[in-house]
């Protein structure tokens, strides 16, 4: 008996010999097996009885396996589907992954142990996902009910179970990292690490050591060895944010690592293997960058196996009120302040604003309102001046800086008024003493 226990497995193939072979292998392991000679029959059986896993052929008489896969995933989303087929085409493997197949095994099935391992792993991961509640996809960190967001979530759910590399495009502040994290969480690698690196935030001469790691003594200051992000993400997902800012030299090394599945730490003489799914993101037009010689075309095609686009906030105005209330409640709770409500006029103002800084700008604005607005209501006049001063150029970063400047000033003023009695200053600010100490450390404010 295996570690998962007896499973209900449906074998779908129009070749009776194949069905009998797979049934024998599975029943020898103690599983209960049903058979279907077509996609239509498989759908009928699943309507009558739930299965833990489906072994599905593609090239069958009647309904094609890909169409059957779509129907099965719609009617039985908690059932793991493994494609077992003689169609040895990358295109069909990709399409099957897009439609929710857990894995793709070629016929004839010579490695029985591998087949059994795939079935057990598929069921384990599917059960793990099933055990996590998904109220409105809040577990994915994606807030929104607009058609644009619902379409994005549907794409994420189709793409996540595959092994395909994903390239996420979208404007600054639109939520590309949230999408990457959601893909990892719904993937077969969900129990593995989720590592990330912002290619735009790391000096170019340090990118290589961040990606690949380094050995002790590789350069001045390297007093001990360190794993790179590729090595740290082994068995999981690596998120490469702002991939368009990677230097051509680093692009070449990343491409070589992706193609070989091997890396060398800086200063090392040995080669290490890694197994990582790469999800990248960019706010740049990579096609234009390729034309300009700033991005490698071969790397682009390696990364852009599955493209996803995150809509700008102005394309999902129906979500503005929902997001604003969500962020305002979140920040009021974080600041230890009573909940605040947004007036109807404030919501109209927010929905009419073009949001050049996208969700990040809205989030920063609600943090500002939580900190600075007195009383239990945020009115349109509280927000109007801040919105008018925000510009597309800073993408909302100006709001963040202003929030921090104003908050630091308020803390200094409260400390002076309380003659640097932290307990009294915290009471005057309406926050707890521990929170005030944390903010004093954040802004480098010392107690005199």
C-alpha positions as CSV (number, residue, x, y, z in Angstrom):
1,X,0.0,0.0,0.0
2,X,1.3,3.5,-0.7
3,X,1.5,6.5,1.6
4,X,-1.6,8.1,0.1
5,X,-3.9,5.1,0.6
6,X,-6.3,3.5,-1.9
7,X,-7.3,6.0,-4.6
8,X,-10.2,6.3,-6.9
9,X,-8.6,6.5,-10.4
10,X,-10.3,6.9,-13.7
11,X,-8.4,5.7,-16.8
12,X,-9.6,7.3,-20.1
13,X,-8.4,5.8,-23.3
14,X,-10.0,4.4,-26.4
15,X,-7.4,1.6,-26.6
16,X,-8.7,-1.3,-24.5
17,X,-5.2,-2.8,-24.2
18,X,-3.8,0.5,-22.7
19,X,-6.7,0.7,-20.3
20,X,-6.1,-2.9,-19.2
21,X,-2.3,-2.3,-18.7
22,X,-2.8,0.8,-16.6
23,X,-5.6,-0.8,-14.6
24,X,-3.4,-3.7,-13.8
25,X,-0.5,-1.5,-12.6
26,X,-2.8,0.7,-10.4
27,X,-4.8,-2.2,-8.9
28,X,-1.5,-4.0,-8.0
29,X,-0.8,-1.0,-5.8
30,X,-4.2,-1.3,-4.1
31,X,-6.0,1.5,-6.0
32,X,-9.6,1.3,-7.2
33,X,-9.8,1.8,-11.0
34,X,-12.7,2.7,-13.4
35,X,-12.4,2.9,-17.2
36,X,-13.8,5.1,-19.9
37,X,-13.3,4.6,-23.6
38,X,-14.0,8.2,-24.5
39,X,-14.0,11.8,-23.2
40,X,-17.9,11.8,-23.2
41,X,-18.0,8.6,-21.1
42,X,-15.4,10.0,-18.7
43,X,-17.6,13.1,-18.1
44,X,-20.6,10.9,-17.5
45,X,-18.7,8.7,-14.9
46,X,-17.4,11.8,-13.1
47,X,-20.9,13.2,-12.9
48,X,-21.9,10.0,-11.0
49,X,-18.8,9.4,-8.9
50,X,-15.8,11.5,-7.8
51,X,-12.3,10.4,-8.6
52,X,-9.0,11.3,-7.0
53,X,-7.2,11.2,-10.3
54,X,-7.8,10.8,-14.0
55,X,-5.3,9.3,-16.5
56,X,-6.4,10.9,-19.7
57,X,-5.4,10.2,-23.4
58,X,-5.6,13.0,-25.9
59,X,-6.1,11.5,-29.3
60,X,-9.4,9.6,-28.9
61,X,-12.4,9.1,-31.1
62,X,-15.2,11.6,-30.5
63,X,-14.3,14.3,-28.0
64,X,-10.6,15.2,-28.1
65,X,-8.7,14.8,-24.9
66,X,-8.0,18.5,-24.5
67,X,-11.7,19.2,-24.7
68,X,-12.3,16.4,-22.2
69,X,-9.7,17.9,-19.9
70,X,-11.5,21.3,-20.0
71,X,-14.8,19.6,-19.1
72,X,-13.2,17.6,-16.3
73,X,-11.5,20.6,-14.7
74,X,-14.8,22.5,-14.8
75,X,-16.9,19.8,-13.3
76,X,-14.3,18.3,-10.9
77,X,-11.8,20.9,-10.0
78,X,-10.6,18.8,-7.0
79,X,-9.6,15.9,-9.3
80,X,-6.0,15.6,-10.4
81,X,-5.6,15.0,-14.2
82,X,-2.5,13.4,-15.7
83,X,-2.3,13.3,-19.4
84,X,-1.0,9.9,-20.7
85,X,-0.7,10.1,-24.5
86,X,1.3,9.0,-27.6
87,X,1.0,12.5,-29.1
88,X,4.6,13.6,-28.5
89,X,4.1,17.3,-29.2
90,X,5.2,20.3,-27.1
91,X,2.2,22.2,-28.3
92,X,-0.3,19.7,-26.8
93,X,1.8,19.4,-23.6
94,X,1.6,23.2,-23.2
95,X,-2.1,23.3,-24.0
96,X,-2.8,20.5,-21.5
97,X,-0.8,22.4,-18.8
98,X,-2.8,25.6,-19.6
99,X,-6.1,23.7,-19.1
100,X,-5.0,22.4,-15.7
101,X,-3.3,19.1,-16.3
102,X,-0.9,18.2,-13.5
103,X,1.6,16.4,-15.6
104,X,2.2,14.9,-19.1
105,X,3.4,11.3,-19.5
106,X,4.3,9.8,-22.9
107,X,3.1,6.3,-24.1
108,X,4.1,3.6,-24.0
109,X,4.4,3.9,-20.2
110,X,7.7,2.1,-19.6
111,X,8.5,3.5,-16.2
112,X,5.7,2.3,-14.0
113,X,7.4,3.6,-10.8
114,X,7.5,7.1,-12.3
115,X,3.8,6.9,-13.2
116,X,2.8,5.8,-9.7
117,X,4.9,8.6,-8.2
118,X,3.2,11.2,-10.5
119,X,-0.3,10.0,-9.6
120,X,0.5,10.1,-5.8
121,X,2.1,13.5,-6.0
122,X,-0.8,14.8,-8.2
123,X,-3.4,13.7,-5.6
124,X,-1.3,15.0,-2.7
125,X,-1.0,18.5,-4.2
126,X,-4.6,18.6,-5.2
127,X,-5.7,17.7,-1.8
128,X,-3.4,20.3,-0.3
129,X,-5.0,23.0,-2.4
130,X,-8.5,21.7,-1.6
131,X,-7.8,22.0,2.1
132,X,-7.0,25.8,1.8
133,X,-10.2,27.9,1.9
134,X,-10.5,30.3,-1.0
135,X,-13.1,33.0,-0.1
136,X,-13.1,35.4,-3.1
137,X,-9.5,34.5,-3.7
138,X,-8.4,36.5,-0.6
139,X,-6.0,33.6,0.1
140,X,-4.2,34.6,-3.1
141,X,-3.8,38.2,-1.9
142,X,-5.7,39.4,-4.9
143,X,-8.7,41.7,-4.1
144,X,-11.2,42.5,-6.8
145,X,-14.4,41.4,-8.5
146,X,-14.1,43.2,-11.8
147,X,-14.2,41.2,-15.0
148,X,-10.5,42.1,-15.6
149,X,-9.5,40.6,-12.2
150,X,-11.7,37.6,-12.6
151,X,-10.1,36.9,-15.9
152,X,-6.7,37.3,-14.5
153,X,-7.4,34.9,-11.6
154,X,-8.8,32.3,-14.0
155,X,-5.6,32.6,-16.0
156,X,-3.5,32.2,-12.9
157,X,-5.4,29.0,-12.0
158,X,-4.9,27.6,-15.4
159,X,-1.2,28.4,-15.6
160,X,-0.1,27.7,-12.0
161,X,-0.2,23.8,-12.1
162,X,2.1,23.7,-15.1
163,X,5.9,23.9,-15.0
164,X,5.9,26.6,-17.7
165,X,7.9,29.7,-17.1
166,X,5.7,32.8,-16.8
167,X,6.4,36.4,-17.9
168,X,4.1,38.9,-16.1
169,X,3.7,42.3,-17.7
170,X,2.0,45.4,-16.2
171,X,2.6,48.9,-15.0
172,X,4.4,49.8,-11.8
173,X,2.3,49.3,-8.8
174,X,-0.3,47.0,-10.5
175,X,0.4,43.9,-8.4
176,X,2.8,41.8,-10.4
177,X,4.5,40.3,-7.3
178,X,1.1,39.3,-5.9
179,X,0.4,37.4,-9.2
180,X,3.7,35.7,-9.0
181,X,3.1,34.6,-5.4
182,X,-0.4,33.3,-6.3
183,X,1.1,31.3,-9.2
184,X,3.6,29.7,-6.7
185,X,0.9,29.0,-4.1
186,X,-1.3,27.2,-6.6
187,X,1.6,25.3,-8.2
188,X,3.0,21.8,-7.7
189,X,5.9,23.6,-6.0
190,X,3.7,25.2,-3.3
191,X,5.5,23.5,-0.4
192,X,8.9,24.6,-1.8
193,X,10.5,28.0,-1.4
194,X,9.4,31.2,-3.1
195,X,12.5,33.4,-3.6
196,X,12.5,36.8,-5.3
197,X,15.0,39.3,-6.6
198,X,14.3,42.8,-7.9
199,X,16.7,43.2,-10.8
200,X,16.3,47.0,-10.8
201,X,17.1,47.4,-7.1
202,X,20.4,45.6,-7.0
203,X,23.6,47.3,-8.3
204,X,24.7,45.7,-11.6
205,X,28.0,44.5,-10.2
206,X,26.2,42.5,-7.5
207,X,23.5,40.9,-9.6
208,X,25.6,37.9,-10.5
209,X,26.4,37.1,-6.8
210,X,22.8,37.6,-5.8
211,X,21.6,35.2,-8.6
212,X,24.2,32.5,-8.3
213,X,25.8,33.0,-4.9
214,X,29.4,33.1,-4.0
215,X,32.2,31.2,-2.2
216,X,34.2,32.4,0.7
217,X,37.0,34.7,-0.4
218,X,35.5,35.2,-3.9
219,X,35.8,39.0,-3.4
220,X,36.7,41.5,-0.7
221,X,34.2,41.1,2.1
222,X,33.1,37.6,1.2
223,X,34.0,36.2,4.6
224,X,31.8,33.2,4.1
225,X,29.9,31.5,1.3
226,X,26.4,32.4,0.4
227,X,23.6,30.7,-1.6
228,X,22.3,32.7,-4.6
229,X,18.6,33.1,-5.2
230,X,18.5,30.3,-7.8
231,X,20.0,27.9,-5.4
232,X,17.8,29.1,-2.5
233,X,14.7,28.5,-4.7
234,X,15.6,24.9,-5.5
235,X,12.4,22.9,-5.6
236,X,10.3,26.0,-5.7
237,X,9.8,29.2,-7.6
238,X,12.1,32.2,-8.3
239,X,10.5,35.5,-9.0
240,X,12.6,37.8,-11.1
241,X,11.0,41.3,-10.8
242,X,11.9,44.0,-13.4
243,X,13.7,41.5,-15.5
244,X,14.1,44.2,-18.2
245,X,16.7,45.9,-16.0
246,X,19.1,43.0,-16.0
247,X,22.4,43.7,-17.7
248,X,23.2,41.9,-21.0
249,X,26.1,40.1,-19.2
250,X,23.8,38.9,-16.5
251,X,21.1,38.0,-19.1
252,X,23.7,35.7,-20.9
253,X,24.6,33.9,-17.6
254,X,20.9,33.5,-16.6
255,X,20.1,32.1,-20.1
256,X,23.0,29.6,-19.8
257,X,21.8,28.5,-16.3
258,X,18.2,28.1,-17.5
259,X,19.2,26.0,-20.4
260,X,21.6,23.7,-18.5
261,X,19.8,23.6,-15.1
262,X,23.2,24.2,-13.6
263,X,25.0,27.1,-11.9
264,X,28.4,28.0,-10.5
265,X,28.7,30.3,-7.5
266,X,31.1,33.3,-8.0
267,X,34.6,32.0,-7.2
268,X,33.6,28.4,-7.3
269,X,35.1,25.5,-9.3
270,X,32.2,23.1,-8.9
271,X,28.9,23.0,-10.7
272,X,25.5,22.7,-8.9
273,X,22.3,21.5,-10.3
274,X,19.0,23.2,-9.5
275,X,15.3,22.7,-10.2
276,X,13.5,26.0,-10.2
277,X,10.4,27.4,-11.9
278,X,11.1,31.0,-13.0
279,X,8.4,33.6,-13.0
280,X,9.5,37.0,-14.3
281,X,7.9,40.4,-14.4
282,X,8.5,43.7,-16.3
283,X,6.9,47.1,-16.8
284,X,8.9,47.6,-19.9
285,X,8.2,46.8,-23.6
286,X,10.7,43.9,-24.0
287,X,10.0,43.7,-27.7
288,X,11.3,47.3,-28.1
289,X,14.2,46.5,-25.8
290,X,15.1,43.6,-28.1
291,X,15.0,45.9,-31.1
292,X,17.2,48.4,-29.3
293,X,19.7,45.7,-28.3
294,X,19.1,46.0,-24.6
295,X,17.4,42.6,-24.1
296,X,18.4,39.2,-25.5
297,X,15.8,37.7,-27.8
298,X,16.7,34.1,-26.9
299,X,16.2,34.9,-23.2
300,X,12.9,36.5,-23.9
301,X,11.6,33.4,-25.5
302,X,12.8,31.2,-22.6
303,X,11.0,33.4,-20.1
304,X,7.9,34.2,-22.1
305,X,6.5,30.6,-22.3
306,X,3.3,31.7,-20.7
307,X,2.6,35.5,-20.8
308,X,0.2,37.1,-18.3
309,X,-0.8,40.8,-18.2
310,X,-1.9,42.5,-15.0
311,X,-4.5,45.2,-15.7
312,X,-3.9,48.8,-14.5
313,X,-6.2,50.1,-11.8
314,X,-7.9,52.5,-14.3
315,X,-8.9,49.3,-16.3
316,X,-10.7,47.9,-13.2
317,X,-12.5,50.9,-11.7
318,X,-15.1,48.7,-10.2
319,X,-12.5,47.4,-7.8
320,X,-11.4,50.9,-6.5
321,X,-14.0,51.1,-3.7
322,X,-13.4,47.5,-2.6
323,X,-9.6,48.0,-2.5
324,X,-9.9,51.3,-0.8
325,X,-12.1,49.9,2.0
326,X,-9.8,46.9,2.3
327,X,-6.6,49.0,2.7
328,X,-8.2,51.5,5.0
329,X,-9.4,48.8,7.4
330,X,-6.0,47.1,7.2
331,X,-4.0,50.3,8.1
332,X,-6.4,51.4,10.8
333,X,-5.9,48.0,12.5
334,X,-2.1,48.1,12.0
335,X,-1.9,51.6,13.5
336,X,-4.1,50.6,16.4
337,X,-6.7,53.2,15.5
338,X,-10.5,52.8,15.4
339,X,-12.0,51.8,12.0
340,X,-12.7,54.6,9.5
341,X,-15.4,54.7,6.8
342,X,-15.1,56.3,3.4
343,X,-17.9,58.7,2.6
344,X,-19.9,58.3,-0.6
345,X,-18.4,61.5,-2.0
346,X,-14.9,60.2,-1.2
347,X,-15.6,56.9,-3.1
348,X,-16.8,58.9,-6.1
349,X,-13.6,60.9,-6.1
350,X,-11.5,57.8,-5.9
351,X,-13.3,56.1,-8.7
352,X,-12.9,59.1,-11.0
353,X,-9.2,59.5,-10.3
354,X,-6.9,58.0,-13.1
355,X,-4.5,56.2,-10.7
356,X,-1.2,56.7,-12.4
357,X,0.5,54.8,-9.6
358,X,-2.0,52.0,-9.7
359,X,-2.9,49.8,-6.7
360,X,0.3,50.9,-4.9
361,X,-0.8,54.5,-5.0
362,X,-4.2,53.7,-3.7
363,X,-2.7,51.7,-0.9
364,X,-0.4,54.5,0.1
365,X,-3.3,57.0,0.0
366,X,-5.3,54.8,2.4
367,X,-2.4,54.5,4.7
368,X,-2.1,58.2,4.7
369,X,-5.8,58.6,5.5
370,X,-5.6,56.1,8.3
371,X,-2.7,58.0,9.9
372,X,-3.7,61.6,9.3
373,X,-7.5,61.9,9.1
374,X,-9.2,62.7,12.4
375,X,-12.5,61.1,13.3
376,X,-14.3,58.0,12.0
377,X,-15.0,59.2,8.4
378,X,-12.7,60.0,5.5
379,X,-14.3,62.6,3.3
380,X,-13.7,63.8,-0.2
381,X,-12.1,67.0,1.0
382,X,-9.6,65.0,3.0
383,X,-8.4,63.2,-0.1
384,X,-8.8,65.9,-2.8
385,X,-5.6,67.9,-2.0
386,X,-3.5,64.7,-1.8
387,X,-4.8,63.4,-5.1
388,X,-4.3,66.7,-6.9
389,X,-0.6,66.8,-5.7
390,X,0.1,63.2,-6.9
391,X,1.6,62.9,-10.3
392,X,2.1,60.1,-12.8
393,X,5.8,60.7,-12.7
394,X,6.3,59.4,-9.1
395,X,3.8,56.6,-9.5
396,X,2.6,57.1,-5.9
397,X,6.1,57.1,-4.4
398,X,5.6,60.8,-3.5
399,X,2.6,59.8,-1.4
400,X,4.7,57.3,0.5
401,X,7.5,59.8,1.1
402,X,5.0,62.4,2.2
403,X,3.3,60.0,4.6
404,X,6.6,59.1,6.2
405,X,7.7,62.8,6.5
406,X,4.4,63.8,8.0
407,X,4.4,60.9,10.4
408,X,7.9,61.5,11.6
409,X,7.1,65.2,12.2
410,X,4.0,64.2,14.2
411,X,6.0,61.8,16.3
412,X,8.7,64.4,17.0
413,X,6.1,67.0,17.9
414,X,4.3,64.6,20.2
415,X,7.5,63.7,22.0
416,X,8.4,67.3,22.5
417,X,4.9,68.1,23.9
418,X,5.2,65.1,26.2
419,X,8.7,66.2,27.2
420,X,9.9,62.9,25.7
421,X,7.7,60.7,27.8
422,X,7.1,57.9,25.3
423,X,4.0,56.5,27.1
424,X,2.4,60.0,27.1
425,X,3.4,60.7,23.5
426,X,1.9,57.4,22.4
427,X,-1.3,58.2,24.2
428,X,-1.4,61.6,22.6
429,X,-0.9,60.0,19.1
430,X,-3.6,57.4,19.7
431,X,-1.2,54.4,19.3
432,X,0.3,52.0,21.7
433,X,3.8,52.4,23.2
434,X,5.3,49.4,21.4
435,X,4.1,50.8,18.0
436,X,5.6,54.2,18.8
437,X,9.0,52.6,19.7
438,X,8.9,50.7,16.4
439,X,8.2,53.9,14.4
440,X,10.9,55.8,16.3
441,X,13.4,53.2,15.2
442,X,12.1,53.3,11.7
443,X,12.7,57.1,11.4
444,X,15.8,57.2,13.5
445,X,14.2,59.3,16.3
446,X,16.0,59.1,19.5
447,X,14.6,59.6,23.0
448,X,16.3,62.5,24.7
